[in-house]
Amino acid sequence: MKNNVRKSIAGALQLPSEVALDQVRIILTGQNNMLAENHKGIIEYGRSKIVFRINSGFVEVLGEGLTISSLQSEELAISGEIIAICFVGEDGR
């Protein structure tokens, strides 16, 4: 119900749904750069795996030579060879 109200308000104000619904927005450029907007913090950081929190759980980025090239309060940029991006819910699935 709460999301339906937010969707209606977003539509009326012509806001992107990810802003109104507090959802992550991921932009992947090729296989080497990723920008995540609306993240909630870094959970794990390594050269082959980066995990960050989102409103509905976690995102795991798997690859080789991964680095965090930029970290801001709501934006996270990852560089390196990205092999997989996995969305994990609060319950671990």
PyMOL commands that set and color helices and strands:
alter all, ss='L'
color gray80, all
select helices_A, chain A and resi 2-13+17-20
alter helices_A, ss='H'
color red, helices_A
select strands_A, chain A and resi 25-29+33-37+42-45+49-54+57-71+75-89
alter strands_A, ss='S'
color yellow, strands_A
deselect
rebuild
show_as cartoon
